[in-house]
Amino acid sequence: MGASLEKCGRQSRFMDGRGVEAPSELNDSVPRLRKQKSSTYRSQYINTKELRVCAATWNVGGKLPPDDLDIDEWLGVNEPADIYVLG
């Protein structure tokens, strides 16, 4: 096997253009910069909205709902939810 193999070098992303390790202050600021950029992108692409969710069940243990169940009262329709999950 006469072919010579060259090693692929790995370079730190914290090296400056001369191949010298960047000062530690820069290394320490990378997570902060990453978080700052992440927050910027998050605000551009994610819309948040407060939702009210009502999750309820009447058949715990296989029981039927009571005959006098007032469904409006049970679901709290005076302050309606945005999403209802019933089981």
C-alpha positions in Angstrom: 0.0 0.0 0.0 2.1 2.8 -1.3 -0.5 5.5 -1.1 0.0 7.9 1.7 -3.0 9.1 3.7 -3.3 12.6 5.0 -5.0 13.2 8.3 -8.1 15.4 8.1 -7.5 18.2 10.6 -10.1 19.4 13.0 -10.2 23.1 13.9 -11.9 24.7 16.8 -14.7 27.0 15.8 -13.2 29.4 18.4 -9.9 29.8 16.5 -9.2 33.2 14.9 -8.0 33.5 11.3 -4.4 32.9 12.4 -5.2 29.5 14.0 -4.9 31.0 17.5 -7.4 30.1 20.1 -9.8 33.0 20.6 -9.9 34.6 24.1 -12.0 32.8 26.7 -14.5 35.8 26.9 -15.6 34.9 23.4 -16.0 31.2 24.3 -18.1 32.2 27.3 -20.4 34.4 25.3 -21.3 31.8 22.7 -24.2 30.3 24.7 -25.5 33.8 25.5 -25.4 34.7 21.8 -27.0 31.5 20.8 -29.8 32.1 23.3 -30.3 35.7 22.1 -30.5 34.6 18.4 -32.9 31.8 19.4 -35.2 34.3 21.1 -35.2 36.5 18.1 -36.1 33.6 15.7 -38.7 32.3 18.2 -40.5 35.7 18.3 -40.5 35.8 14.5 -42.0 32.3 13.9 -44.0 31.4 17.0 -47.2 33.0 18.0 -48.5 32.3 21.5 -52.0 32.5 22.6 -53.6 31.9 26.0 -56.2 29.2 25.8 -58.7 27.8 28.3 -59.0 24.0 28.3 -61.7 22.0 30.0 -60.9 18.3 30.5 -63.6 16.3 32.2 -65.1 12.9 32.6 -68.1 11.5 34.4 -67.6 7.8 34.0 -64.8 7.2 36.5 -65.1 3.6 37.5 -67.6 2.9 34.7 -70.3 5.0 36.4 -73.1 6.7 34.4 -73.5 10.5 34.9 -76.2 11.4 37.4 -79.7 11.9 36.0 -79.8 15.5 37.2 -76.6 16.5 35.6 -76.7 20.1 34.3 -74.3 19.9 31.4 -74.0 23.7 31.1 -73.1 24.0 34.7 -70.7 21.0 34.6 -68.9 22.5 31.5 -68.9 26.0 33.0 -70.4 27.6 29.9 -70.6 30.9 31.7 -66.9 31.1 31.3 -66.4 29.0 28.1 -63.2 27.2 27.3 -61.5 27.3 23.9 -61.0 23.5 23.9 -63.1 20.8 25.5 -61.8 17.3 26.2 -64.5 14.9 27.4 -64.2 11.3 28.2 
